[in-house]
Amino acid sequence: MESRAGLPIYCVMNYLLAILLPPVSILLTGRPILAILTFLIWIPAIIFSGGLTHPMFIILAWAIIFHAREDRRERRRI
């Protein structure tokens, strides 16, 4: 099943999940060590900055999701 933008629905849902829980979204892309490291940094950053650093983690998660999707697309071509 695809969304209107031509992306698979799980990809769109992962982008939405990245807004709320960036470490979980990174975990779903298949990068568990990076997800754990992000979680360990994300929690104190949210607590100490009052949420001001959250957009940085959203951008990180979106970049990782995009990169994983491009890798998958490149593997299909070969």
C-alpha positions as CSV (number, residue, x, y, z in Angstrom):
1,M,0.0,0.0,0.0
2,E,1.3,3.4,-0.9
3,S,0.5,7.0,0.2
4,R,-0.4,9.7,-2.2
5,A,3.2,10.8,-2.4
6,G,4.2,7.4,-3.7
7,L,6.0,6.4,-0.5
8,P,5.1,3.1,1.2
9,I,2.8,3.7,4.1
10,Y,5.3,2.4,6.7
11,C,7.7,5.0,5.5
12,V,5.2,7.8,6.1
13,M,4.4,6.4,9.5
14,N,8.0,6.3,10.4
15,Y,8.4,10.0,9.5
16,L,5.4,10.8,11.8
17,L,6.9,8.7,14.6
18,A,10.2,10.6,14.2
19,I,8.3,13.8,15.3
20,L,7.2,12.2,18.6
21,L,9.8,9.6,19.4
22,P,13.0,10.0,17.3
23,P,14.9,7.2,19.0
24,V,12.2,4.7,18.3
25,S,12.0,5.8,14.7
26,I,15.7,5.3,14.3
27,L,15.4,1.9,15.8
28,L,12.7,1.0,13.2
29,T,15.1,1.9,10.4
30,G,17.4,-1.0,11.5
31,R,20.0,0.9,13.5
32,P,19.7,-0.3,17.1
33,I,23.1,1.0,18.4
34,L,22.5,4.5,17.0
35,A,19.0,4.4,18.5
36,I,20.3,3.5,21.9
37,L,22.9,6.3,21.7
38,T,20.3,8.8,20.5
39,F,18.0,7.8,23.4
40,L,20.8,8.2,26.0
41,I,21.4,11.7,24.7
42,W,17.8,12.6,23.9
43,I,16.3,12.1,27.4
44,P,18.8,14.5,29.2
45,A,18.6,17.0,26.4
46,I,14.8,17.1,26.7
47,I,15.0,17.4,30.5
48,F,17.7,20.1,30.7
49,S,16.7,22.2,27.7
50,G,12.9,22.0,28.2
51,G,12.4,20.5,24.8
52,L,14.4,23.1,22.8
53,T,16.7,20.4,21.4
54,H,13.9,18.2,20.2
55,P,13.9,19.6,16.6
56,M,17.5,18.6,16.3
57,F,16.6,15.0,17.0
58,I,13.7,15.1,14.6
59,I,16.0,16.3,11.8
60,L,18.5,13.5,12.7
61,A,15.8,10.8,12.6
62,W,14.4,12.2,9.2
63,A,17.9,12.1,7.7
64,I,18.5,8.6,8.9
65,I,15.1,7.4,7.5
66,F,15.8,9.1,4.2
67,H,19.2,7.6,4.0
68,A,17.9,4.1,4.8
69,R,15.2,4.5,2.1
70,E,17.8,5.5,-0.5
71,D,20.0,2.6,0.4
72,R,17.0,0.2,0.0
73,R,16.2,1.8,-3.4
74,E,19.8,1.5,-4.5
75,R,19.9,-2.2,-3.5
76,R,16.8,-2.9,-5.6
77,R,18.4,-1.4,-8.7
78,I,21.4,-3.7,-8.5
